[in-house]
Amino acid sequence: MDVIADSLRVSQRSHLFNWLQGSFQYLLGHEVMICGVKLSDHDAYHYEYFTSTRYFKDTHFNEVIKQDVGIVSKAVNLWNATALPVFINDQSKTANYNNYSVFTFAEADLKNSELNSFVAHGFGDNHSKISSVVIFARLHKQLNSNRAHILALIMPHLHSALIRVTSNRTNTVMNANQVTINITGRESEILQWMHMGKTNWEISTILDISPLTVKNHVQNILRKLDVQ
């Protein structure tokens, strides 16, 4: 799938926006994307957004991400409970399908947010050291089983792209004790797969590098974490 291959070249915020506005639109057409990255299991999601519409502005963004009360925060909580793509709209009844869930929010809330219908999904969970969530809003088409499947396939690659963008912007990752350490984008990727329980061989296959290279990266990570 070209969109997955193209995601491997995403390392800057501008790359991410261009990728989302390119072939990705054919798979999941949208006008607003909100993403959040959590850099430790004690951290909160740090959100930012990308938009191709003039209607969604900073004021809307600040409202929808308010913890527990913003509609994006509510959708993320629903995703945490299901681990499946969550489709939010004001028409379809709440339902659970094989590979996604549908929830109904108040029409006024969706209209005021300028998000309209949207889908929320993520990678990792409350026990992951590094996790991410994404919201695709002002969708061109309703979510269905096929689009939910495509989103699930793309999500690990989108997560890796978000980690690279975040690493290149801040060049830091916070551990559970909030101690700042310098870590590269590649090390961030390997660290995430380690947290997901992957072996060095599995990580080497996923990232298309040698097991020895993975081992060297792991040793560098352990040194930076001051783990003997």
Secondary structure, DSSP 4 states (H G I P E B T S, - for coil): -HHHHHHTT--SHHHHHHHHHTTHHHHS--SEEEEEEE-STTPPPEEEEEES-SS--HHHHHHHTSTTTSHHHHHHHHHHHH-S-EEEESSSPPEE-SS-EEEE--HHHHHHHT--SEEEEEES-TT-SSEEEEEEES-SS---HHHHHHHHHHHHHHHHHHHHHHHHHH-EEE-TT--EEE--HHHHHHHHHHHTT--HHHHHHHHTS-HHHHHHHHHHHHHHTT--
